[in-house]
């Protein structure tokens, strides 16, 4: 399971823990999905330790943190409502119906795709079968709601999931 799935499952079982999402995805849709899944904070993986400590304190006090902004429960609800209106695609109560964040393996394959590698080349690089790569690509296309691998690569680049300098062979 990915972090959002763990968070959603824990919240569904009434866990009282606060969840801080540390992520490489700096994408407004991902932030919305994280909070809808039950996250209390959303931070980049390169957050400074002092800042992370501060965020942990805020979350342990029942607050919410996003983009260096601190919210109480009502504040985060207002913030989410305002952001939902800004998202290009329709918002659905169950985020899984619309967009499922890619698994680490799917992200790895998508990075290779942005480098222009074929499924066969990706399979060789990862030490997995060609069919396994094809299965992952099918899942990626479905999750991103795109028609082909080129559109998936463009989506990843536009959303900042892959940087151009990473795409060089």
C-alpha positions as a printed NumPy array, in Angstrom:
array([[  0.   ,   0.   ,   0.   ],
       [  1.1  ,   3.571,  -0.516],
       [  1.018,   6.235,   2.212],
       [ -2.395,   7.56 ,   1.259],
       [ -3.931,   4.102,   1.362],
       [ -2.402,   3.458,   4.795],
       [ -3.697,   6.799,   6.046],
       [ -7.206,   6.17 ,   4.69 ],
       [ -7.325,   2.679,   6.191],
       [ -6.061,   3.82 ,   9.597],
       [ -8.552,   6.687,   9.702],
       [-11.369,   4.326,   8.685],
       [-10.497,   2.1  ,  11.648],
       [-10.784,   5.168,  13.898],
       [ -7.083,   5.503,  14.622],
       [ -6.469,   8.712,  16.542],
       [ -2.974,   9.211,  15.169],
       [ -2.203,  12.237,  13.043],
       [ -0.629,  11.558,   9.667],
       [  2.072,  13.738,   8.156],
       [  2.578,  13.046,   4.473],
       [  6.222,  13.447,   3.441],
       [  6.245,  13.385,  -0.317],
       [  8.089,  14.226,  -3.486],
       [  4.79 ,  15.173,  -5.154],
       [  4.151,  18.899,  -5.123],
       [  0.79 ,  18.775,  -6.79 ],
       [ -2.486,  20.403,  -5.742],
       [ -4.494,  17.257,  -6.512],
       [ -2.182,  15.157,  -4.352],
       [ -2.577,  17.595,  -1.464],
       [ -6.353,  17.415,  -1.738],
       [ -6.316,  13.626,  -1.847],
       [ -3.971,  13.438,   1.136],
       [ -6.247,  15.551,   3.322],
       [ -9.375,  13.755,   2.111],
       [ -7.62 ,  10.493,   3.069],
       [ -7.133,  11.835,   6.596],
       [ -3.707,  13.456,   6.587],
       [ -3.012,  16.231,   9.073],
       [ -0.024,  17.702,   7.248],
       [  1.551,  17.604,   3.809],
       [  5.278,  18.343,   3.437],
       [  8.037,  17.926,   0.882],
       [ 10.556,  15.174,   1.668],
       [ 13.307,  17.769,   1.886],
       [ 11.637,  19.559,   4.82 ],
       [ 14.198,  20.779,   7.355],
       [ 14.289,  18.72 ,  10.587],
       [ 13.442,  21.781,  12.718],
       [ 10.403,  22.514,  10.563],
       [  9.29 ,  18.869,  10.693],
       [  9.557,  18.916,  14.483],
       [  7.357,  22.018,  14.535],
       [  4.82 ,  20.315,  12.245],
       [  4.748,  17.211,  14.467],
       [  3.941,  19.461,  17.435],
       [  1.135,  21.196,  15.55 ],
       [ -0.359,  17.883,  14.429],
       [ -0.117,  16.41 ,  17.936],
       [ -2.147,  19.416,  19.132],
       [ -4.89 ,  18.58 ,  16.622],
       [ -3.962,  21.146,  13.982],
       [ -3.36 ,  20.818,  10.254],
       [ -0.413,  22.087,   8.212],
       [ -0.107,  22.67 ,   4.476],
       [  2.139,  25.06 ,   2.558],
       [  3.506,  26.498,   5.826],
       [ -0.047,  27.423,   6.841],
       [ -1.533,  26.301,  10.146],
       [ -5.247,  25.436,  10.348],
       [ -7.733,  24.171,  12.892],
       [-10.393,  21.642,  11.801],
       [-12.805,  24.276,  10.458],
       [ -9.963,  26.144,   8.772],
       [ -8.722,  23.1  ,   6.89 ],
       [-12.262,  22.335,   5.75 ],
       [-12.617,  25.866,   4.34 ],
       [ -9.165,  25.605,   2.725],
       [-10.053,  22.252,   1.128],
       [-13.389,  23.537,  -0.128],
       [-11.701,  26.537,  -1.765],
       [ -9.065,  24.321,  -3.412],
       [-11.569,  21.792,  -4.734],
       [-13.063,  24.557,  -6.851],
       [ -9.624,  25.236,  -8.372],
       [ -8.913,  21.683,  -9.505],
       [ -9.357,  21.205, -13.245],
       [-11.062,  17.831, -12.952],
       [-14.331,  17.058, -11.155],
       [-13.875,  16.145,  -7.509],
       [-15.342,  12.906,  -6.23 ],
       [-15.98 ,  11.995,  -2.591],
       [-13.908,   8.823,  -2.944],
       [-10.605,  10.005,  -4.373],
       [ -9.74 ,   6.455,  -5.469],
       [-12.49 ,   6.662,  -8.1  ],
       [-10.794,   9.588,  -9.798],
       [ -7.067,   9.332,  -9.156],
       [ -4.938,   6.815,  -7.36 ],
       [ -1.389,   7.942,  -6.655],
       [  1.075,   5.706,  -8.397],
       [  2.906,   3.036,  -6.485],
       [  6.669,   3.406,  -6.05 ],
       [  7.235,   0.81 ,  -8.796],
       [  4.844,   2.619, -11.155],
       [  6.676,   5.884, -10.488],
       [  9.98 ,   4.161, -11.213],
       [  8.637,   2.858, -14.524],
       [  7.196,   6.27 , -15.385],
       [ 10.629,   7.843, -14.791],
       [ 12.127,   5.41 , -17.307],
       [  9.323,   6.236, -19.751],
       [ 10.2  ,   9.95 , -19.504],
       [ 13.752,   8.98 , -20.48 ],
       [ 12.372,   7.506, -23.709],
       [ 12.966,   3.878, -22.775],
       [ 10.87 ,   1.077, -24.275],
       [  9.06 ,  -1.514, -22.152],
       [ 11.753,  -4.033, -23.066],
       [ 14.536,  -1.642, -21.956],
       [ 12.684,  -0.881, -18.718],
       [ 12.229,  -4.595, -18.01 ],
       [ 15.94 ,  -5.195, -18.509],
       [ 16.917,  -2.227, -16.315],
       [ 14.61 ,  -3.341, -13.488],
       [ 15.197,  -7.085, -13.822],
       [ 11.501,  -7.821, -14.335],
       [  9.562,  -9.341, -17.212],
       [  8.401,  -7.393, -20.244],
       [  4.812,  -8.413, -19.368],
       [  5.163,  -7.   , -15.849],
       [  6.227,  -3.656, -17.302],
       [  3.237,  -3.765, -19.689],
       [  0.914,  -4.484, -16.744],
       [  2.344,  -1.534, -14.802],
       [  2.007,   0.726, -17.854],
       [ -1.657,  -0.257, -18.205],
       [ -2.218,   0.648, -14.546],
       [ -0.364,   3.962, -14.961],
       [ -2.441,   4.938, -18.002],
       [ -5.647,   4.052, -16.174],
       [ -4.738,   5.918, -12.985],
       [ -3.624,   9.041, -14.833],
       [ -6.569,   8.818, -17.255],
       [ -4.319,   9.213, -20.291],
       [ -4.305,   7.377, -23.622],
       [ -0.642,   6.516, -24.104],
       [  2.84 ,   6.531, -22.58 ],
       [  3.687,   9.909, -24.132],
       [  0.719,  11.519, -22.397],
       [  1.749,   9.796, -19.15 ],
       [  5.279,  11.209, -19.482],
       [  3.939,  14.712, -20.157],
       [  1.588,  14.398, -17.164],
       [  4.502,  13.404, -14.902],
       [  6.639,  16.298, -16.144],
       [  3.841,  18.872, -15.829],
       [  3.039,  17.775, -12.285],
       [  6.687,  17.912, -11.251],
       [  6.921,  14.201, -10.509],
       [  9.958,  13.927, -12.781],
       [ 12.459,  16.669, -13.467],
       [ 13.887,  17.19 , -16.923],
       [ 17.463,  16.612, -15.747],
       [ 16.328,  13.178, -14.454],
       [ 15.138,  12.215, -17.919],
       [ 18.585,  12.229, -19.542],
       [ 20.031,   8.829, -20.359]])
